Structures are given as C-alpha cells and as structure tokens.
Amino acid sequence: MINNTVKSPLRQGMTLANLPLPLSPAFITAVGVLLITIIALFTAPYVGMADNGDFFRSIYSNGIYFNLPDYDEQYFGYFVKQYGIFQYFNENGATLFSSQSLFIQLAIGLNKLFFSSEIFDIRFQAVIYTILYAAAIYLLIEAITWGMTRKQGWVTAGIAIFIFGDTGYTAYFNSFYGESVVMITMITMFAAWLLLYQKRYNDYVLLALFLISTIILTTSKQQNAPVGIIIAVLGCSILWIRRDKIFRILTLVSLALILFAGVFTYLNISDEFVNINQFHAMTRGVLKDSTDPEKALKSFDIDEQYAILKNSIYYEKYGTIDVNSPILQENFYSRYGFVSILKYYISNPDQLNSILNVAAQSAFSIKPAAMGNYEQSVGKEFRAQSHFFTGYSQLKKALAPRTIGFIFLWTVLVIGLYMPSFVTAIKARNFRGLQRMVLIVATIGIGLSGIFVSIIGAGDADISKHEFLFTLSFDLVTFLTVSSVIGRRFSKNRKKPVNESPTMSSPFTKPQKDVSV
C-alpha cells in the first residue's frame, strides 16, 4: 500500500494537512468557499432564494413581517432581502418548533446593532451562516485530507471548493428556508464524527460538537425527526471507542438527548402540517400513480368519490373541496396515516417503484428550479436563476442517472469499498476503527430517510426541496469516497501516517494505530 507521507524541506515527514495554517488544504478550501459566497451573496446583483410561501412560518413568530405592499406578487419569482421588524406586541405564535429560530434571533440582534431596529436585512443572517459554513468546511477538509501528500491535499481542496462553494447550496443563506441550518450542521456532524474516528483531537470536545450539531440538525426541520433516531441508534458504537467511564456516560447521555430530540421533533409537528402533508401523501402520492384510484381509496376504507382529488394541491385557491372541512377530516384524513400508506406501497411494489423513481428524478437537484434568485429591481425575468459558480450543481443534475436503481447501486458500491477495513476493525475489536463505516451508513440512512419520508409523508409535493437531505448526504459520502481514491485509503493495511503523533492526539488517549480516512 501507499505510504502517504511528504518528503518536504520544511519539515521531514510533514503532510499537507499539518502544514502551517495558510498553506493547509482545510484553510485554502474554507477561504475559497468564503470568497465565492461573499461575491455571490454580498455583491450586486445579490443572490438569494424567492419565497415559495413557507417564509411566514419562520419569520412572524420571530418578530419579522412582510413590509412590501406587492410581496404576494414576488412569490417564487424574486428574492426579497429586506423585511419589517415588529415594533410593538407580536401576537403571532410559533407555527412550528425549529432550531432555525436561534439563528434568526441572532441575526435580528446584529441587524439592530449595526443597521436598523425597524428594517431587517436578511444579509445579516447570511453573514452568520457564511461564517459557520466556512468553519464547518474547514473541519471537514481537515479530517478528510489528514495524511495526504501536498498534491493529494490540494486536489481534494479544489474538488471541495467546486462542490461546496456552489451557489446552489449557499443561495439558501439569503432565505428563511431551514436548508441553511441543515447544511451547516450536517457537515459539522459529519466532520466531528470523522475526527473522532481519527483520534487526533480531544474526544470530549468532538463529542460536544457532535451532540450540538446533531440536535440542531434534528430540530431544524420537522421532517428531520428520523435523523435523530438514526444517529442515536448507530452512534451507540461510539460508546466503545474509549474505556473511560466518564466518556461512556457522557456519550450515552448525548445519544439519549439526540434520540429525545428526534422524538420531540416528531411529536411537535403541528396539526396544520399534518393535514398538509397527509393531503399530499394521498393526492400527490397514492392516487397520483394509481391506475385505479377508486380501488386505492377503497383499500383505506375511504369513499371512492374522493378519487376526484387525484393530483390536487392543498394550496389551490379554487379547489374541489375545502381542505380544512370537518367532512374531510372525518371521512378522509382520519382513515389513513404514515404506516397505512407504507403498507399500501409494500403491497403495491409497482407503484412504490414508480414513485421512488419520481423521487429519484429530483434527488440530485441542489437548488429547486421553481424559485428565482434575483431581486425584482435587477430586471431579470420572473423565476430567473443565477448561474454564478453553479458548475457542480448543473453537472450533477445533468449527469447523475436519476433512477432509484442508481441510488441502490451507489449505496452498494460505497459500502463495498469500505467493507474490508470495517471487517478488519471488527476482527481486531477496534471500535474506533469501525467508526468510518458507521458514519457512512448513518449518512446514507439519513439521505434515504429524506426520500422515503418525503414520498410517503407528502407524495411528490415540493419534492425537490424535501429531498435536500439526500442530495447533501450523497455529496458528503461521494466526496469522502473520491478523496479516499485520491489518497488510496480504503484499506487499513498501509503504514500509519507520520502526522499521527502524540502532539496531534487527544490528551486523554494514546494515538490510535492503523486508522485512515
């Protein structure tokens, strides 16, 4: 196997990951992503995301309101960067529980301190997200380029900038969509877990970072409830990476808190969201792809006349029936739920395959095409999209085989590539050494949960945005795999990297042998 060391005049045996900060691939990547994001979001014409009707759920309860008289005309088409700040009593209660409110409140505080107490500029929120995102990217690349040569590290850094600097991702920062929080915390969680696997830094600090980022991720969006459950279950393997009793207790408490966050998020889904998603799960899911909608309804003990709702949207102004009527509640909504729909798809595999392929069509889209990126004052056409530094998102959308079969093959391939090192770690009872595979499986599971929760819980309604978890998970796992190809590090049989020294290890443990990225 290849020994990934560098014969450098600067320091014998130095690897790129441990070069002085300005020269490290992590620093170069973070600065590159930071500069691209600054140009996109903070220089004219400003890039952001138009409101699809969801913003009110996040902003009114946080003391912000729409102050443009023609705001309704800008839905989907134009990005709006300034909003009003309530000056008196705010009677609007929270329509949903979300950790996103923490960042909105912080942005409002900065806005009042440096700009205005009456007008909120969303770019203050974008500043917060951009800084946190650059920090998350730094941690990710610090973990992934460990042990690489200079050339390997710089190539990896360039790929990282190409992927994570894409404005398909960062345009979310200039919006009130929860995807911004999801992206930052998901990358941070991934990096923290990978660093725990490498045993290079303080395990307790990394555990705290892992806990905080995962809880914020899980509670950022209501559809993320399964995330906490998946990580809490698979994260049990972290309990055994150290023998310290205090570490195991803290890990167990952390996993319990993560599990609680997942259950809490699920139980706090409001009735309004339940009805919206439940309506779409039937009209845009079960009925949409059914060749005999009457028969499909009958399997749920629902009157066949409701087949007229096939392909209906909850928000239609002139629908065939009042979606909030007591009649619909009694004779329609009450007859089915997540479990019964899941059973229906299992008993109708052809229809399940059909809707999974519908989901796969949107699974590789980072930025929804339905929302524009420019302000109306720029003069662009309605729903005009920015193409500044979007090479990766366009390439991914154009080249990815958008079928559920490809997703299955990708999953098998990735797990197969890392399986030898996983088996080796199990045989050696090296619980730290198997963390990389557990992380990969957890990340894939999180991504797949995004697909299944979307189609079973809400059909194909707004599916490209609902599948953001999958497209991000796909990019993280694929990037890790590509970096392993670059560093040729699927196996653990290579020599230990020279930068794995006591000075880089946790002060609580000795350096771990035979661990690679």
RANORLIN-V6765 format. One record per backbone hydrogen bond with DSSP energy under -1.0 kcal/mol. NH is the residue of the N-H (numbers start at 1). CO is the residue of the C=O. E is the energy in kcal/mol with one decimal. If there is no record, write none. Layout:
nh | co | e
NH | CO | E
NH | CO | E
This chain:
nh | co | e
5 | 3 | -2.3
8 | 6 | -1.2
14 | 11 | -2.1
16 | 148 | -1.4
18 | 15 | -1.7
19 | 16 | -1.7
23 | 20 | -2.5
24 | 21 | -1.1
28 | 24 | -2.5
29 | 25 | -2.6
30 | 26 | -2.4
31 | 27 | -2.5
32 | 28 | -2.4
33 | 29 | -2.9
34 | 30 | -2.2
35 | 31 | -2.8
36 | 32 | -2.2
37 | 33 | -2.3
38 | 34 | -2.4
39 | 35 | -2.3
40 | 36 | -2.1
41 | 37 | -2.9
42 | 38 | -2.2
47 | 40 | -1.8
48 | 373 | -1.9
49 | 174 | -1.6
50 | 372 | -2.0
57 | 54 | -1.3
58 | 55 | -1.6
59 | 55 | -2.2
60 | 56 | -1.3
63 | 60 | -1.5
64 | 59 | -2.4
65 | 84 | -2.3
71 | 68 | -1.6
73 | 70 | -1.2
74 | 71 | -2.1
76 | 51 | -2.9
77 | 75 | -1.1
78 | 74 | -2.2
79 | 374 | -2.5
83 | 120 | -2.6
84 | 65 | -2.4
85 | 118 | -2.4
86 | 63 | -2.2
99 | 219 | -1.5
101 | 98 | -1.5
102 | 99 | -1.4
104 | 100 | -1.8
105 | 101 | -2.7
106 | 102 | -1.7
107 | 103 | -2.3
108 | 104 | -2.4
109 | 105 | -2.2
110 | 106 | -2.1
111 | 107 | -2.6
112 | 108 | -2.6
113 | 109 | -1.7
114 | 110 | -2.5
115 | 111 | -2.7
116 | 111 | -1.6
120 | 83 | -3.6
122 | 81 | -3.1
124 | 121 | -2.0
126 | 122 | -1.8
127 | 123 | -1.9
128 | 124 | -1.5
129 | 125 | -2.4
130 | 126 | -2.7
131 | 127 | -2.2
132 | 128 | -2.3
133 | 129 | -2.7
134 | 130 | -2.4
135 | 131 | -2.0
136 | 132 | -2.3
137 | 133 | -2.6
138 | 134 | -2.1
139 | 135 | -2.1
140 | 136 | -2.3
141 | 137 | -2.6
142 | 138 | -2.4
143 | 139 | -1.9
144 | 140 | -2.5
145 | 141 | -2.4
148 | 145 | -2.1
153 | 149 | -2.8
154 | 150 | -2.7
155 | 151 | -2.1
156 | 152 | -2.3
157 | 153 | -2.4
158 | 154 | -2.3
159 | 155 | -2.1
160 | 156 | -2.4
161 | 157 | -2.3
162 | 158 | -2.0
163 | 159 | -2.1
164 | 160 | -3.0
165 | 161 | -1.6
167 | 389 | -1.9
169 | 166 | -1.7
170 | 166 | -1.6
171 | 167 | -1.9
172 | 169 | -1.4
173 | 170 | -1.7
174 | 171 | -1.1
180 | 177 | -1.1
182 | 178 | -2.1
183 | 179 | -2.7
184 | 180 | -2.0
185 | 181 | -2.4
186 | 182 | -2.3
187 | 183 | -1.9
188 | 184 | -2.1
189 | 185 | -2.7
190 | 186 | -2.3
191 | 187 | -2.5
192 | 188 | -2.7
193 | 189 | -2.3
194 | 190 | -2.1
195 | 191 | -2.4
196 | 192 | -2.0
197 | 193 | -1.8
198 | 194 | -1.4
199 | 195 | -1.2
206 | 202 | -2.2
207 | 203 | -2.4
208 | 204 | -2.0
209 | 205 | -2.3
210 | 206 | -2.7
211 | 207 | -2.5
212 | 208 | -2.6
213 | 209 | -2.4
214 | 210 | -1.9
215 | 211 | -2.3
216 | 212 | -2.3
217 | 213 | -2.3
218 | 214 | -2.8
219 | 215 | -2.1
224 | 221 | -1.7
225 | 222 | -1.2
227 | 224 | -1.5
229 | 225 | -1.1
230 | 226 | -2.7
231 | 227 | -2.6
232 | 228 | -2.2
233 | 229 | -2.1
234 | 230 | -2.5
235 | 231 | -2.4
236 | 233 | -1.2
237 | 234 | -1.3
238 | 235 | -2.0
239 | 236 | -1.4
240 | 237 | -1.2
241 | 238 | -1.6
248 | 244 | -1.9
249 | 245 | -2.3
250 | 246 | -2.5
251 | 247 | -2.6
252 | 248 | -2.4
253 | 249 | -2.4
254 | 250 | -2.4
255 | 251 | -2.7
256 | 252 | -2.1
257 | 253 | -2.3
258 | 254 | -2.3
259 | 255 | -2.5
260 | 256 | -2.5
261 | 257 | -2.3
262 | 258 | -1.9
263 | 259 | -2.3
264 | 260 | -3.3
265 | 261 | -2.3
266 | 262 | -1.9
267 | 263 | -2.6
268 | 264 | -1.4
269 | 266 | -1.3
274 | 270 | -2.2
275 | 271 | -2.5
276 | 272 | -2.3
277 | 273 | -2.7
278 | 274 | -2.5
279 | 275 | -2.5
280 | 276 | -2.1
281 | 277 | -2.4
282 | 278 | -1.3
283 | 279 | -2.8
284 | 280 | -2.2
286 | 281 | -2.0
287 | 282 | -3.2
289 | 285 | -1.4
296 | 292 | -2.0
297 | 293 | -2.5
298 | 294 | -1.9
299 | 295 | -1.4
300 | 297 | -1.3
301 | 298 | -1.5
302 | 297 | -2.3
306 | 303 | -1.8
307 | 304 | -1.9
308 | 305 | -1.4
309 | 306 | -1.9
310 | 307 | -1.8
311 | 283 | -2.4
312 | 309 | -2.6
316 | 313 | -1.6
325 | 322 | -1.8
329 | 325 | -1.9
330 | 326 | -2.4
331 | 327 | -2.7
332 | 328 | -1.7
333 | 328 | -2.2
334 | 329 | -1.3
335 | 332 | -1.5
336 | 333 | -1.2
341 | 337 | -2.2
342 | 338 | -2.2
343 | 339 | -2.4
344 | 340 | -1.8
345 | 341 | -2.4
346 | 342 | -2.2
347 | 343 | -2.0
352 | 348 | -2.0
353 | 349 | -2.7
354 | 350 | -1.9
355 | 351 | -2.4
356 | 352 | -2.2
357 | 353 | -1.9
358 | 354 | -1.6
359 | 355 | -2.2
360 | 356 | -2.2
361 | 357 | -1.3
362 | 359 | -1.1
365 | 362 | -1.5
372 | 76 | -2.7
373 | 384 | -2.8
378 | 375 | -1.3
379 | 376 | -1.4
384 | 381 | -1.9
394 | 390 | -2.3
395 | 391 | -2.4
396 | 392 | -3.1
397 | 393 | -1.9
398 | 394 | -2.1
399 | 395 | -2.6
400 | 396 | -2.0
402 | 400 | -1.1
403 | 401 | -2.4
407 | 403 | -1.5
408 | 404 | -2.0
409 | 405 | -2.4
410 | 406 | -2.9
411 | 407 | -2.1
412 | 408 | -2.3
413 | 409 | -2.7
414 | 410 | -2.5
415 | 411 | -2.3
416 | 412 | -2.5
417 | 413 | -2.2
418 | 414 | -1.6
422 | 418 | -1.5
423 | 419 | -2.8
424 | 420 | -2.3
425 | 421 | -2.1
426 | 422 | -2.1
427 | 423 | -2.5
428 | 424 | -1.8
429 | 426 | -1.3
430 | 425 | -3.2
431 | 429 | -1.1
435 | 432 | -1.4
438 | 434 | -1.8
439 | 435 | -2.7
440 | 436 | -2.3
441 | 437 | -2.8
442 | 438 | -2.6
443 | 439 | -2.6
444 | 440 | -2.6
445 | 441 | -2.7
446 | 442 | -2.4
447 | 443 | -2.3
448 | 444 | -2.9
449 | 445 | -2.2
450 | 446 | -1.5
451 | 447 | -1.1
452 | 448 | -2.7
453 | 449 | -2.8
454 | 450 | -1.1
455 | 451 | -2.4
456 | 452 | -2.4
457 | 453 | -1.8
458 | 454 | -2.1
459 | 455 | -1.2
460 | 284 | -1.3
461 | 458 | -1.6
463 | 460 | -1.3
466 | 462 | -1.7
467 | 463 | -1.5
468 | 465 | -1.3
471 | 467 | -1.9
472 | 468 | -2.3
473 | 469 | -2.3
474 | 470 | -3.2
475 | 471 | -1.7
476 | 472 | -2.3
477 | 473 | -2.5
478 | 474 | -2.5
479 | 475 | -2.4
480 | 476 | -2.2
481 | 477 | -2.3
482 | 478 | -2.8
483 | 479 | -2.3
484 | 480 | -1.8
485 | 481 | -1.8
486 | 482 | -2.4
487 | 483 | -2.6
489 | 484 | -2.1
500 | 497 | -1.8
501 | 499 | -1.4
504 | 501 | -1.6
509 | 506 | -1.4
